[in-house]
Amino acid sequence: MLVEFYGCDSQLLNNEKKLKFLLETAADRCKATRIKTLFHKFNPQGISGIVIIAESHISIHTWPEYNVASVDIYTCGEVINPWDAFKYLEKELKSKNATVIEMRRGILNLPEEQVKHKVE
């Protein structure tokens, strides 16, 4: 999912600690398996961050001066529901408007026993 959130809380979009929490919680909400989190705060404002999940990643880049956040929710597997992460972030970022492009990628049509995206 390629998401643009508009009309967000500008202070929140510049709060690295809170954004880390929100993205990690979004990963948990869609039943993803978190692996690693990395964020960077720009000077004077704006943040980029990524939560790497066994099923791919959830990333964000913010423009607090425009009240905008771009979010990628890239997942795989039948258990993950990226819309759960979207709805959570939409609410928590206090987005007044959002656009979403859902792109189906990596359709391999493999038997379930051949799909290996998690370490057991």
Secondary structure, DSSP 8 states (H G I E B T S, - for coil): -EEEEES--TTGGG-HHHHHHHHHHHHHHTT--EEEEEEEE-SSS-EEEEEEETTEEEEEEEEGGGTEEEEEEE--SSS--HHHHHHHHHHHTT-SEEEEE----------GGG---S--
